[in-house]
Amino acid sequence: MSHLFAPLTIKSITLRNRIGVSPMCQYSSEDGLPTDWHLVHLGSRAVGGAGLIIAEATAVAPEGRITPGDAGIWSDRHAEAYQKITRFLKAHGAVAGIQIAHAGRKASAARPWDGGAHLADDAGGWPTVAPSALPFGGDLGKVPHALTVAEIRGIQGEFAAAAKRSLAAGYEWLEIHSAHGYLAHEFLSSLSNQRTDEYGGSFENRIRFLVETTRAVRAVWPERLPLTVRISATDWVEGAWDLEQAVELARRLKAEGVDLIDCSSGGNLGTAKIPVGPGYQVPLADRIRREAGIATAAVGLITEPAQADEIIRTGKADVVLLARASLRDPYWPAHAAKALNQSAALPAPRQYLRAW
Protein backbone atom coordinates (compact mmCIF):
# COMPACT_ATOMS: atom_id res chain seq x y z
CA MET A 1 0.00 0.00 0.00
CA SER A 2 1.33 3.44 -0.92
CA HIS A 3 1.76 6.02 1.78
CA LEU A 4 2.94 9.61 2.04
CA PHE A 5 6.62 8.65 2.07
CA ALA A 6 6.49 5.99 -0.63
CA PRO A 7 8.41 6.97 -3.77
CA LEU A 8 6.41 7.66 -6.93
CA THR A 9 7.78 7.05 -10.41
CA ILE A 10 6.20 8.71 -13.45
CA LYS A 11 8.05 8.14 -16.70
CA SER A 12 11.78 8.44 -15.90
CA ILE A 13 11.27 10.64 -12.83
CA THR A 14 10.98 9.34 -9.28
CA LEU A 15 9.73 11.52 -6.44
CA ARG A 16 11.28 10.57 -3.10
CA ASN A 17 7.88 11.01 -1.48
CA ARG A 18 4.34 12.10 -2.36
CA ILE A 19 4.71 15.63 -0.96
CA GLY A 20 4.92 18.50 -3.43
CA VAL A 21 5.14 22.25 -3.10
CA SER A 22 2.30 23.80 -5.05
CA PRO A 23 3.12 26.60 -7.52
CA MET A 24 2.66 29.86 -5.62
CA CYS A 25 3.24 33.28 -7.12
CA GLN A 26 5.83 35.33 -5.26
CA TYR A 27 5.42 38.56 -7.28
CA SER A 28 9.13 39.16 -6.78
CA SER A 29 10.61 38.78 -10.27
CA GLU A 30 12.30 41.54 -12.22
CA ASP A 31 11.29 41.61 -15.89
CA GLY A 32 10.20 38.01 -15.38
CA LEU A 33 13.63 36.96 -14.09
CA PRO A 34 14.13 35.15 -10.78
CA THR A 35 15.85 36.88 -7.89
CA ASP A 36 17.66 35.67 -4.79
CA TRP A 37 14.24 35.39 -3.17
CA HIS A 38 13.30 32.53 -5.51
CA LEU A 39 16.49 30.59 -4.82
CA VAL A 40 16.01 30.82 -1.06
CA HIS A 41 12.23 30.30 -1.16
CA LEU A 42 12.32 27.21 -3.37
CA GLY A 43 15.64 25.92 -2.12
CA SER A 44 14.57 25.87 1.52
CA ARG A 45 11.67 23.60 0.65
CA ALA A 46 14.00 21.16 -1.09
CA VAL A 47 16.19 21.09 2.01
CA GLY A 48 12.98 20.60 4.02
CA GLY A 49 12.26 17.32 2.26
CA ALA A 50 9.60 17.90 -0.42
CA GLY A 51 9.70 15.36 -3.22
CA LEU A 52 8.46 17.80 -5.85
CA ILE A 53 8.76 21.57 -6.04
CA ILE A 54 6.76 23.34 -8.74
CA ALA A 55 7.89 26.88 -9.44
CA GLU A 56 5.20 29.54 -9.55
CA ALA A 57 3.04 30.36 -12.58
CA THR A 58 5.64 31.38 -15.15
CA ALA A 59 4.38 33.49 -18.02
CA VAL A 60 4.94 32.37 -21.60
CA ALA A 61 4.84 36.02 -22.73
CA PRO A 62 5.20 39.40 -20.99
CA GLU A 63 1.50 40.18 -21.44
CA GLY A 64 0.66 36.79 -19.90
CA ARG A 65 1.85 37.86 -16.45
CA ILE A 66 -0.68 38.43 -13.69
CA THR A 67 1.38 41.33 -12.32
CA PRO A 68 4.58 43.13 -13.31
CA GLY A 69 6.33 41.08 -10.60
CA ASP A 70 5.45 37.69 -12.09
CA ALA A 71 7.98 35.12 -13.25
CA GLY A 72 8.44 34.58 -16.98
CA ILE A 73 10.12 32.28 -19.43
CA TRP A 74 9.67 34.08 -22.74
CA SER A 75 13.36 34.29 -23.64
CA ASP A 76 16.52 32.22 -23.49
CA ARG A 77 17.82 34.70 -20.92
CA HIS A 78 15.05 33.58 -18.57
CA ALA A 79 15.82 29.90 -19.11
CA GLU A 80 19.47 30.44 -18.21
CA ALA A 81 18.54 32.37 -15.06
CA TYR A 82 16.58 29.42 -13.63
CA GLN A 83 19.45 26.95 -13.95
CA LYS A 84 21.00 27.90 -10.62
CA ILE A 85 17.69 27.18 -8.90
CA THR A 86 17.04 23.84 -10.60
CA ARG A 87 20.58 22.67 -9.84
CA PHE A 88 20.09 23.46 -6.15
CA LEU A 89 16.72 21.69 -5.95
CA LYS A 90 18.10 18.54 -7.55
CA ALA A 91 21.22 18.58 -5.39
CA HIS A 92 18.98 18.43 -2.33
CA GLY A 93 16.76 15.59 -3.51
CA ALA A 94 13.73 17.35 -4.99
CA VAL A 95 12.38 17.13 -8.52
CA ALA A 96 12.29 20.58 -10.09
CA GLY A 97 8.96 21.43 -11.71
CA ILE A 98 7.59 24.53 -13.41
CA GLN A 99 4.10 25.74 -14.25
CA ILE A 100 3.82 27.61 -17.56
CA ALA A 101 0.93 30.02 -17.81
CA HIS A 102 -0.90 32.89 -19.45
CA ALA A 103 -3.14 35.04 -17.24
CA GLY A 104 -5.63 36.08 -19.93
CA ARG A 105 -8.17 38.64 -18.72
CA LYS A 106 -6.73 38.55 -15.18
CA ALA A 107 -3.36 39.88 -16.37
CA SER A 108 -2.10 43.45 -15.89
CA ALA A 109 -2.92 43.59 -12.18
CA ALA A 110 -1.11 45.19 -9.27
CA ARG A 111 0.71 42.94 -6.84
CA PRO A 112 -1.57 41.74 -4.01
CA TRP A 113 0.14 43.97 -1.45
CA ASP A 114 -0.53 46.91 -3.79
CA GLY A 115 -4.24 46.15 -3.94
CA GLY A 116 -4.41 43.62 -6.77
CA ALA A 117 -6.61 45.74 -9.05
CA HIS A 118 -6.09 46.07 -12.77
CA LEU A 119 -3.37 48.57 -13.68
CA ALA A 120 -4.13 51.22 -16.28
CA ASP A 121 -2.02 50.96 -19.40
CA ASP A 122 -0.38 54.28 -18.57
CA ALA A 123 0.37 53.17 -14.98
CA GLY A 124 2.43 50.06 -15.66
CA GLY A 125 -0.35 47.89 -17.05
CA TRP A 126 -1.02 46.53 -20.52
CA PRO A 127 -3.98 45.42 -22.67
CA THR A 128 -5.43 42.03 -21.78
CA VAL A 129 -6.73 39.20 -23.97
CA ALA A 130 -9.32 36.46 -23.52
CA PRO A 131 -11.57 34.11 -25.50
CA SER A 132 -14.31 36.75 -25.42
CA ALA A 133 -14.45 40.46 -24.62
CA LEU A 134 -15.85 39.85 -21.13
CA PRO A 135 -14.17 41.38 -18.06
CA PHE A 136 -13.67 39.35 -14.89
CA GLY A 137 -15.34 42.10 -12.87
CA GLY A 138 -14.78 43.89 -9.60
CA ASP A 139 -11.28 45.33 -9.35
CA LEU A 140 -10.35 43.41 -12.50
CA GLY A 141 -12.56 45.46 -14.75
CA LYS A 142 -10.53 45.76 -17.95
CA VAL A 143 -12.41 44.60 -21.02
CA PRO A 144 -10.09 42.12 -22.74
CA HIS A 145 -9.46 41.88 -26.45
CA ALA A 146 -11.16 38.78 -27.90
CA LEU A 147 -8.42 36.70 -29.47
CA THR A 148 -8.45 35.97 -33.17
CA VAL A 149 -7.69 32.44 -34.34
CA ALA A 150 -4.28 33.61 -35.54
CA GLU A 151 -3.56 35.10 -32.10
CA ILE A 152 -4.67 31.85 -30.44
CA ARG A 153 -2.18 29.93 -32.56
CA GLY A 154 0.50 32.44 -31.61
CA ILE A 155 -0.09 31.90 -27.90
CA GLN A 156 -0.05 28.13 -28.37
CA GLY A 157 3.34 28.55 -30.02
CA GLU A 158 4.48 30.57 -26.99
CA PHE A 159 3.50 27.68 -24.70
CA ALA A 160 5.54 25.27 -26.82
CA ALA A 161 8.52 27.63 -26.81
CA ALA A 162 8.22 28.00 -23.03
CA ALA A 163 8.25 24.20 -22.67
CA LYS A 164 11.50 23.98 -24.65
CA ARG A 165 13.06 26.71 -22.51
CA SER A 166 11.87 24.95 -19.35
CA LEU A 167 13.86 21.90 -20.41
CA ALA A 168 16.91 24.06 -21.07
CA ALA A 169 16.45 25.59 -17.61
CA GLY A 170 16.78 22.15 -16.02
CA TYR A 171 13.16 21.44 -15.12
CA GLU A 172 12.05 17.80 -15.25
CA TRP A 173 8.35 18.19 -14.46
CA LEU A 174 6.16 20.48 -16.57
CA GLU A 175 2.69 21.73 -15.71
CA ILE A 176 0.36 23.64 -18.02
CA HIS A 177 -1.80 26.08 -16.04
CA SER A 178 -5.48 25.74 -16.98
CA ALA A 179 -7.07 26.75 -13.69
CA HIS A 180 -8.09 29.71 -11.52
CA GLY A 181 -9.63 31.83 -14.25
CA TYR A 182 -6.50 32.28 -16.33
CA LEU A 183 -6.49 32.02 -20.11
CA ALA A 184 -6.80 28.27 -20.72
CA HIS A 185 -9.51 28.00 -18.05
CA GLU A 186 -11.35 30.95 -19.59
CA PHE A 187 -11.76 28.91 -22.77
CA LEU A 188 -13.22 25.94 -20.86
CA SER A 189 -16.09 27.73 -19.14
CA SER A 190 -19.16 28.76 -21.10
CA LEU A 191 -19.58 31.79 -18.83
CA SER A 192 -16.23 33.27 -19.90
CA ASN A 193 -16.17 31.86 -23.42
CA GLN A 194 -18.99 33.03 -25.66
CA ARG A 195 -17.24 32.48 -28.98
CA THR A 196 -19.17 31.17 -31.96
CA ASP A 197 -16.21 29.72 -33.88
CA GLU A 198 -14.33 26.44 -33.41
CA TYR A 199 -13.06 27.58 -29.99
CA GLY A 200 -16.46 28.22 -28.39
CA GLY A 201 -19.92 26.79 -27.86
CA SER A 202 -19.83 23.01 -27.52
CA PHE A 203 -17.70 21.09 -25.04
CA GLU A 204 -15.49 19.91 -27.90
CA ASN A 205 -14.87 23.48 -28.99
CA ARG A 206 -14.29 24.90 -25.51
CA ILE A 207 -11.62 22.32 -24.71
CA ARG A 208 -9.92 22.80 -28.09
CA PHE A 209 -7.52 25.53 -26.94
CA LEU A 210 -6.18 23.40 -24.08
CA VAL A 211 -6.06 20.16 -26.07
CA GLU A 212 -4.19 21.81 -28.93
CA THR A 213 -1.84 23.59 -26.53
CA THR A 214 -1.14 20.33 -24.74
CA ARG A 215 -0.44 18.63 -28.06
CA ALA A 216 1.99 21.39 -29.06
CA VAL A 217 3.77 21.16 -25.71
CA ARG A 218 3.93 17.36 -25.71
CA ALA A 219 5.55 17.50 -29.16
CA VAL A 220 8.56 19.38 -27.77
CA TRP A 221 8.64 18.13 -24.17
CA PRO A 222 10.56 14.83 -23.94
CA GLU A 223 8.40 11.73 -23.67
CA ARG A 224 10.59 10.52 -20.81
CA LEU A 225 9.55 13.46 -18.60
CA PRO A 226 6.17 14.00 -16.90
CA LEU A 227 3.69 16.42 -18.42
CA THR A 228 0.88 17.55 -16.13
CA VAL A 229 -2.02 19.96 -16.31
CA ARG A 230 -3.59 21.96 -13.48
CA ILE A 231 -7.32 22.41 -13.95
CA SER A 232 -10.12 23.95 -12.00
CA ALA A 233 -12.38 20.90 -11.82
CA THR A 234 -15.43 23.09 -11.19
CA ASP A 235 -16.34 26.76 -11.32
CA TRP A 236 -18.67 26.24 -8.33
CA VAL A 237 -21.42 28.04 -10.31
CA GLU A 238 -24.53 26.40 -11.72
CA GLY A 239 -24.39 26.06 -15.49
CA ALA A 240 -20.66 26.73 -15.73
CA TRP A 241 -17.65 24.40 -15.91
CA ASP A 242 -18.24 21.37 -13.67
CA LEU A 243 -16.74 18.10 -12.49
CA GLU A 244 -18.46 15.95 -15.12
CA GLN A 245 -16.83 18.00 -17.87
CA ALA A 246 -13.53 17.93 -16.00
CA VAL A 247 -13.53 14.13 -15.89
CA GLU A 248 -14.07 13.94 -19.64
CA LEU A 249 -11.38 16.57 -20.22
CA ALA A 250 -8.96 14.48 -18.15
CA ARG A 251 -9.67 11.47 -20.36
CA ARG A 252 -8.89 13.54 -23.46
CA LEU A 253 -5.71 14.95 -21.94
CA LYS A 254 -4.52 11.48 -20.99
CA ALA A 255 -4.88 10.50 -24.65
CA GLU A 256 -2.70 13.49 -25.56
CA GLY A 257 0.14 12.26 -23.35
CA VAL A 258 -0.64 14.01 -20.05
CA ASP A 259 0.59 11.99 -17.09
CA LEU A 260 -1.16 13.66 -14.14
CA ILE A 261 -3.99 16.10 -13.48
CA ASP A 262 -3.43 18.67 -10.71
CA CYS A 263 -6.96 19.14 -9.37
CA SER A 264 -7.88 22.57 -8.08
CA SER A 265 -11.11 24.56 -8.52
CA GLY A 266 -12.68 27.99 -8.88
CA GLY A 267 -11.09 31.31 -9.77
CA ASN A 268 -12.95 32.08 -12.99
CA LEU A 269 -16.05 33.78 -11.65
CA GLY A 270 -16.14 36.32 -8.86
CA THR A 271 -19.68 35.25 -7.92
CA ALA A 272 -18.73 31.66 -7.04
CA LYS A 273 -19.56 30.41 -3.55
CA ILE A 274 -16.77 27.95 -2.75
CA PRO A 275 -17.26 25.54 0.19
CA VAL A 276 -13.77 26.06 1.60
CA GLY A 277 -12.67 23.69 4.36
CA PRO A 278 -9.96 21.14 5.15
CA GLY A 279 -9.32 18.98 2.09
CA TYR A 280 -12.30 20.46 0.26
CA GLN A 281 -10.86 19.76 -3.19
CA VAL A 282 -9.68 16.21 -2.51
CA PRO A 283 -12.95 14.64 -3.76
CA LEU A 284 -12.27 16.28 -7.14
CA ALA A 285 -8.90 14.54 -7.42
CA ASP A 286 -10.44 11.28 -6.22
CA ARG A 287 -13.19 11.22 -8.82
CA ILE A 288 -10.96 12.27 -11.72
CA ARG A 289 -8.42 9.60 -10.72
CA ARG A 290 -11.07 6.87 -10.60
CA GLU A 291 -13.18 7.81 -13.61
CA ALA A 292 -10.52 9.11 -16.01
CA GLY A 293 -7.91 6.52 -15.05
CA ILE A 294 -5.14 9.07 -14.64
CA ALA A 295 -2.83 10.00 -11.78
CA THR A 296 -3.89 13.08 -9.81
CA ALA A 297 -2.52 15.61 -7.37
CA ALA A 298 -4.75 16.84 -4.54
CA VAL A 299 -4.60 20.42 -3.26
CA GLY A 300 -6.57 22.69 -0.96
CA LEU A 301 -6.15 23.12 2.80
CA ILE A 302 -4.14 19.96 3.26
CA THR A 303 -2.30 20.84 6.45
CA GLU A 304 -1.87 17.81 8.74
CA PRO A 305 0.45 14.82 8.19
CA ALA A 306 -2.24 12.24 8.99
CA GLN A 307 -4.64 13.99 6.61
CA ALA A 308 -2.10 13.94 3.77
CA ASP A 309 -1.17 10.33 4.46
CA GLU A 310 -4.83 9.24 4.42
CA ILE A 311 -5.29 10.80 0.97
CA ILE A 312 -2.44 8.68 -0.40
CA ARG A 313 -3.21 5.47 1.52
CA THR A 314 -6.86 5.43 0.41
CA GLY A 315 -6.00 6.13 -3.22
CA LYS A 316 -7.74 9.48 -3.47
CA ALA A 317 -4.66 10.99 -5.18
CA ASP A 318 -1.09 10.10 -6.03
CA VAL A 319 0.52 13.32 -4.77
CA VAL A 320 -0.48 16.00 -2.27
CA LEU A 321 0.56 19.54 -3.10
CA LEU A 322 0.94 21.93 -0.18
CA ALA A 323 0.60 25.69 -0.51
CA ARG A 324 0.01 27.71 2.65
CA ALA A 325 1.21 24.87 4.87
CA SER A 326 4.50 24.91 3.00
CA LEU A 327 4.81 28.68 3.32
CA ARG A 328 4.32 28.43 7.05
CA ASP A 329 6.79 25.58 7.44
CA PRO A 330 9.47 24.83 4.82
CA TYR A 331 10.31 21.70 6.82
CA TRP A 332 6.77 20.31 6.80
CA PRO A 333 7.89 17.03 5.17
CA ALA A 334 10.54 16.42 7.85
CA HIS A 335 8.03 17.13 10.62
CA ALA A 336 5.45 14.91 8.90
CA ALA A 337 7.95 12.05 8.62
CA LYS A 338 8.54 12.21 12.36
CA ALA A 339 4.82 12.40 13.13
CA LEU A 340 4.10 9.37 10.91
CA ASN A 341 7.08 7.33 12.15
CA GLN A 342 8.67 7.51 8.71
CA SER A 343 11.84 9.38 9.62
CA ALA A 344 14.01 6.71 8.01
CA ALA A 345 12.40 7.58 4.67
CA LEU A 346 13.67 11.16 4.82
CA PRO A 347 17.29 11.37 5.99
CA ALA A 348 18.52 14.72 7.23
CA PRO A 349 20.73 16.92 5.08
CA ARG A 350 24.30 16.43 6.31
CA GLN A 351 24.43 20.03 7.43
CA TYR A 352 21.42 19.48 9.71
CA LEU A 353 22.28 16.07 11.20
CA ARG A 354 22.56 17.45 14.73
CA ALA A 355 19.10 18.99 14.67
CA TRP A 356 16.92 16.80 12.41
Secondary structure, 3 states (H helix, E strand, C coil): CCCCCCCEEECCEEECCCEEECCCCCCCCECCECCHHHHHHHHHHHHCCCCEEEEEEEECCHHHCCCCCCEECCCHHHHHHHHHHHHHHHHCCCEEEEEEECCHHHCCECCHHHCCCECCHHHCCCCCEECCCCCCECCECCCCEECCHHHHHHHHHHHHHHHHHHHHCCCCEEEEEECCCCHHHHHHCCCCCCCCCCCCCCHHHHCHHHHHHHHHHHHHCCCCCCEEEEEECCCCCCCCCCHHHHHHHHHHHHHCCCCEEEEECCCCCCCCCCCCCCCCCHHHHHHHHHHHCCEEEECCCCCCHHHHHHHHHCCCCCEEEECHHHHHCCCHHHHHHHHCCCHHHCCCCHHHCCCC
